[in-house]
Structure formats: C-alpha cells, structure tokens
C-alpha cells in the first residue's frame, strides 16, 4: 500500500479526514448527511450560491430533507460553499454532478469535466478523488484521470482515484445511503483500499470490484435492466389495451409466482435522472467498440413513445365524449417524475404538457410537491404555471383529468367523483368503486 493510501486510511479511521462533496443535489446531499452523521467534517461544493446560502442558514431545498436535518448537519460541522478554490481543504473529494444527454442523445460530461478541472486546480498529495456520477465505462480512467495527471502528480502514488456509483431512490424511506451496499472500483490497489475504507465508515457493506470500469459498468447494468423491463411492460400495455386486457391485473397475477418473475409497471414514460438517460450512455460507448446494443435501443424507443400513447388515449376519450383536444380543459395531476417526491428531472409530465398544449388544449396542473412549474432545459417553450388547488369546482370544470404521477396525497375517490373524465396512467384509481365508467386507463 502506498504512503498516500496508508496516511488517508489512518485519517479516516480517526475521523480526522475531511470529506468534500461536489454537487449538493439528490445524491450529494444525502451523502453529506451520511458522512456528517458518522463524525466526519463535510465541506459541500455547489455552483448555486442561493443553494449554498440556504444550506448554511440551516434550510433545506429538497422535500425529503427537513430543515431540522440540515440544521443537525450544520451542528456537526457541515458547511456549503461555492468557492471551489477550497477543494484543497478536503482529504477526499466525491464528485456527484449530473450526467445528462445532449439533444443528440449522446453523453454530456461537461459537469464531470468541469469538476475534474476544479479538483485539479487544487489537487495536492494525499487526496482521494471518487467519481460517483453515473456514466459509461472508461470515464474515470479516460476522462477524469488525464485532467488530474496534468498537474504532474502521479496517480496511486501522489493522489488516489476511484469510481463508486451512487445508489439513491428518492422518496423511498426504506433505503438510504446508510443501508445500501456500495460498489467501489479503484484505479489501483491503494486507491481501492482508501475508497473502501472511506465508504465502510458510512455504509453496511462495500462491494469491491477490480477496476473503475467494472464499477461504472455495474451502475449502467442496474439502470439498463430496469429500462428494458419497463419497456417490456409498456409494450405489453399497448398490446393488451388493444386486446381489451387489463395489463395491471396481468402483472398482479404474474407476480404471485414465487420464482423467476419480478414485477415492473408501465407508465406515461420514464422519469428521473437515471433510467431515461443512463442506457444511452452505454449505447454510445458500444458504438465506439463496434457493437450495437439492440435491446437497449429498442427499449428506449418503446419508452420514449409512451407520452404519445397517453395523449392519443386522452384524445380518443375526449372524442368519445364529443369533444376535441383543441379548446378542452385538461388538468394534469403530478409533474414530479415519481410519487411523493419534488424531483421533476426527466419527468414525462413535461412532454405530456408540451404535446397537449401543442394540440391546443388549455392545460393546468396540480402537484403538492411542486408549487411552480420549474424551468427545464429541454422544455424552455413551456409557459410559466403554478399548481392549482384541487377543489370539487376545479375538477368539475375540466374536460379531462390526467393522472401522470400517483402521489399518495391525492384522494382518488374524490378526484373521480368530481371529474367528468379521468385518464389514469398509473393505475392509481384501482381501488375506486364509484364512477369507474369515467376512468380510462392509459
């Protein structure tokens, strides 16, 4: 083991190591909490000065983190900053920044590269750098490492480098950083030793793999597995809809099999930062190696077609009621990408809004977790909108109510009772008994 790794591991064991986290969003903030809770001094970095000011005032900007949680982190020494020249103060720097797609559905690594340059500007001997952002295999070695090596410091000897994919499920209280196993792949033995020692202090199990590439590929496999299986049930939803078969009942019956089957569920499209994005990272890198990932590309094609299917079902239902989409009042329930979170990233609701507005519908929305429609990079054309209160009068005034996100806070009995027509993309109304004739599954 190198001197750099030995010294850092000793600091980790004695909780004298300072942890720096770049990106204080849905991944970085839970990670900061986990390290702060276990006695580490944490310095969080973010480019948004308003976010930094809020955190340093003990306030949260993420629903799942109450103000009391942030205040507790502050008491344990957590500090947020937008001064990246302070990266040298950290003994371990964890990079948790977004990895979106370009308009051509190719990897957009600008935030990873910018973070690596910021780290390189302050890199000093003895530091550990870990990339957590989901990306294609070879990113750590092929993108981050060359930027750090330009400092003249030697990897494995002067500084340590690893990849450890984030595993977050926003809104799921069952799982958190503290009880999810962590996969770690070091560039060399010393880097792997140091990274494993760091994460072992906050997670129940560290799963060590032999390289950053294996760890990167692990994360892509996890998300591609879900994307492909969701595409399968989405495709079956379209088929079974034409056959007059309830896909939700089919899935409920199939999951009674105690082996060989795992239930996945259809919806209006994929949302969140991972599932709609990460498989395309793999298809992109596969082309560089002369391979076609046909399953993944087909799954992407099926999943991206779901919003159009939902709009068609809504249009057909309105047509059956003697109305056109143009001029009809449509209320969308939910713009977050999944139930009970305030995270709108890659939510299919934005495409649904865009398609309905494009067809001339008068669209409003409600989301108890998203009071104002956020400005999204891919949807700059959407108008400013605020969440409307769900009242009997509001529901009755709509020509159609579209359930896009099945938040627990919604009273589906009341929604169906007071609405003329309900388009349900999440099987949210399954337990509603009165007014079933108003509900159309989509």
N, C-alpha and C positions, 0 to 999 in steps of 0.2 A: 504494500500500500504506500502511496506517495505521502510526502510530508504534508502536502496541502490537504489531502483527504483525512489524514490522521488528526491534524490540528482542528479541522472543521468538525469532525465527528466528536471530538472531545468537547468542543463548544456546545454542540447540540445536546450532548448528554447532561451538561451542566446548565442548560437553558441560558447560556450567555450569548448564543448566536442570535443575530438579528435577522429577521426574515423580511425581505422586500417583495411586494406583490404588485406587478404591473397590470392594471385593469381591475377596477373595483365594481364589476357588474355582477351578473347572476352566478358567475364562477368564482371570481376573485374575492368577493365579499364573504361568502361562506368559508372560503379557505382562510381568510384573515381571521375570522371568528374562531375557527378551529385552532389555529396556532396561538392566538391570544389566550384562549381558554386553558391551554396547556402550559402557559408560563413563558412563552416567547414574546419578545418585543417585536411588534409588527409595524412596518412602515409601508403604507399603501400608496401607490402612484396612479394618478389618473390625469388625463388631459383636460377634463372638465372642471374648471375652477369652482363652479357652483356646487357640483357634487362634493368636491373636496371640502368646501366651506361648511356644507350641511353635515358631513360626517364629523368634522372637527367640533361642531356645535352639539354633537350627540344626537343628531337627527338621521332618520333613515329615508331612503327614496325607493325602497323595494318592499312590497307588501309583506312578504314573509319575514322581514326583519323589523320588529317593532323598535321604536326609539330607545326603549329600555335596553335592548340588545346592544345597540351602538354605544349607548352610554356606559354599559358594562365593559365593552371592549376598550373604550377610552380610559376607564379606570385602571385597566391592566396594561396601559402603555401604548395602545394602538394610536397611530397618527396617520392622517392622509395628507398628501402633498401633490402639487402639480409641478414641483421643481425636480426635474429628472437629473439634475446635477448632484442630487443627494443619493444616487444609486450606489455610490461607493461606500455608504454607511452600512449597507446590508451585507451580511455574510452569505446569504442565499437569496437569489433573485428568481422568482417564479413568474413566468410570462403567461398571462391569462387574458389575451386580447382576442377580438373577433377575427374569424377567418371566413369572410363572405365569398360570394361568387361575383364575377364580373357579369356584365349584360350578356356576354357570350357563353356564360356558364363555365368559365374557367376559374381556377383558384386566384383569389385576390389576397396576396400575402403582404400587402403594404403595412398593415399594423404590426405584423410579426417582424418585418424588416426594420421598421422604424424603432421598435422596441429593442431589437438587437443592436442597432446603431447607438441608441441611448445607453445601453449597458456597456457597449464597447468604449464609449467616451469616458466612462468612469471605472472600467474594469481594473481590478487590482489582484495581485497574487493571493490565492487562498479562497477566492469566491467560487460558489457553485451557482450555475445558471441552469434552470429547468424550464423547458417549454411545455406548457400544458394545453395550448390551443390545438384543437383538432385540425389535422392536416394530412396530407398524403405522405406515405413512407419515403424517406430520404430528406425530408425538410430540415430536420435538426442538423444532419451532417452536411447537407448540400447547400443550405441557405443560411442558417444561423452560425454554424462553425466558421465559415470563411470570413464573415463580418468580424467575429471575435478574434480570429487569428491575425487580422490586420494590425492589431495592437502590438504585435511582436511577442505576446505572451503565448506559452506553449500549452495546448490542451492536455489534461491529465497530469501535468507537472505543475504548472503555474495556476491554472484555473480548471474547474471541473464542469462537465456539461452532460445533461441527461434529458430524456423526454419521459413525461408521466401524464397520460391523458386524463383530462377532467372527467368526472362522472357525477353529474348533477341531474336531479329530476325535480325541477321547481314545482312547488305546490304539493309534493309528496312528503308528508310528515314522517313516514315510515323510514325514509332513508335520508342521511346527511353525510357530510364528509367524514364524520366520526365513526360511521358504521359501514362504510363501503370499502371493500378491498381496493388497494391502489396498485396499478401496474407501473413498473419502473424499468426503464432501459437506459443504462449509462453508456457513454461513448467509450469508456474504458473501465477497468475493474475499480479503480479508485473513485471515479465519478459515480459508478453504480453503488459502491459502498456508502458514499456520502449521501446520495439521494435517498437510498433505502433507510439510512439512519434518521434522516430528517422526517420522512413521512411516517416512519414507525412510531414517532412520538405523538402522532395525532390520529392514526387510522388503526383498525383492529388487525389488518393483515396487509403486508406488502408482497406483491407477486413480482418477483424479479425475473426479467427476461434478458436475453443475451445482447441486445442492441437497441438503440433508439428506433431503428426501422421496425423491429418486431413490436415494440410498444405502439408506434404510430399505426401499424397495420392492424393491431388489436382493436383500437378505437374505431377505425374505419369499418372493420368487420362487424362490430357491435351495432353500429348505426345502419349499415347496409342490410344486415339481417332483418332489422325492423322495417326498413323501407320496402324491401322486396315482399315481405309477408303482408304488409299493409296494402301494397299494390295488388296482391293476390285477392284479398277480400274486397278491395274496391272494384276490381274487375268482376268478381262474382256478384257484387251488389248490382252492377249494371245488368248482368245476365239474368239474375234471379228476379230483378224488377220486371223485366220483360216477360218472364215466365209466370209472374204472379206469386212468387215465393218470397217469404219474409227472410232476408239474409240474417237478421238478428236472431230469429228463432232457430235458424240453421246452426249458427255459431254456438248458441246456448246449448243446443242438443249435442253438438260435436265435442264441446269441452267437458262433457260428462265422461268421456273416455279417459281413464286414469294414466294412460301412457301414449306416447307418440303424437300428441297434439297439444299445441299451445294456442290459446285464443288471441287473435288480433282483430281489431274492429275497424270498419270503414268510417269515412267521414267526408267532409266537404273539401278535403285537400290536406296536405301536410303542413305543419307549422312548427315553430321553434327554430333554434339556431342549428340544430344538428341534422335531423332526419332529412329535411328538404335540400340540404347543402352538401353534407359530407360525402355521400356516394358519388357525387360528381367530381370530387377531388380524386377519387380512385379511378374513375373512367378516364380522367385527363391524364394521369400519370401512366395508366395502362397503355394509352396510345403511344407514349414515348418509348414503350418497350415492345411495340408492335403487336399488342393484344387488343382484342375487342371484348368488352365486358357487356355482353348482350343482355344478360338477366338484369343487370343494374340499369342499363339504358332503357330497357322496356318498362321496368318498374317506375322509373322517372317519368316516362311518357304517360303511363296509366295514372299516376298520382297527380301530375300536373293537369290532367284532363278533368279532374273531379269538380272544380268550380263551375266549369261549363255544363256539366251534367246537372248540377244543382239548379243553375239558372234555367235550364231547359225544363226541369221538373216544375219549377215555380211558374214559368210562363205557361206550361200546359195546364196547370191547376187554375191559374187566373183565366185562361181561355175557356175552361170548362164552366167557369162562373160568369162567362160573358164579358170578360174584361181583357184589355191589352196590357202588356207590361208598361208601355208608354203612358204616363199620366197616373199610374197606380201608386198608391202609398204603400211602401214596404218598410217594415220595422225589422232591423237586424238585431238579434239578441246575442251579444258576445262578439268582441273583436280581439280579445286575448287568444293566443293560439291553443290554449288548453284550459280546462275548467279550474276555477278558483285561484288563478294567478293574474298578475298585472302585466305579464310579459307579452308584447304584441309581435315579437320578432317572427318574420316569415309567416304570419298568420294568414290562412286562406281567406279570412274575412275581408282583407283589403282587395283581393282580386274579385270577390263577390260584389263588394261595393262598387268597384270600378265597372264591372260588367253591367250591373243593374242601372247605374247612373248613365252609362253609355247607351242603354236601351230606352232611356227616358223616364225611368222610374223616379219617384220622389222618395228618396231613401233617408231614413233617420236610424239611429241606433241606440241601444242601451247596453252598458256594461258596468256593473257595480264596482269593478276594479280598475276601469279605465275611464276617468271622468271626461277627458277630452281626447279626440282622435289625434294620435301623435303623428308628426310628420315623418314619413318613411321614405327612405332613399329611392326605392323602386316605384313609389306611388306619389310623386310630387303633384300630380294633377288632381288628387282628391281634395275636395273643399274642406275648410275648417268645420268641424262638427263637435257638438257636445252631447254627452249621454243624456237621454231623455228619461224622465221618471216613468216607470211602468204603472200606469193607473188604468182602471177599467175604461175610462174615457179615451185614453191614448190607444189602447189596444183595439177598442171598438171602431176607432176612426181609420184603422189601417185596412187596406185591401188584402194584405198578406203579412204574416209574421214569420220571419225566417230564423229558426234556432241554429246558430252557427257554432256556439260554444255552450256546453251544458253546465253552466255554473250551478253550484249547489244552492245558491241564494234564490234562484228562481222558483216561484210557486207555479208549477206546470199545470196544476188543476185550474188555477185562476187564469193563467195565460190562455189555455184552451177555451175556458168558459166564456171569456170576454172577446175572443178573437173571431173573425169571420172565417179565416183560413190560416192554418199553421203548416209550415214546411219544416219538417224535423229531420235534420241531418245527423243527429247524434243518438237517436232512439231515446231521447230524454222524456218523451211522453208515454213511455211504455206502461207506466202504472196508472195513467189517467183513464177513467172509466166513462165519464160523461163527455160527450162531444167528440167521440172518436171519428165520426164522419167528417169532421173539419180538418183532420190531420192527414198530411201527405208525407210519406217517408221519402227522403231524397239522399 
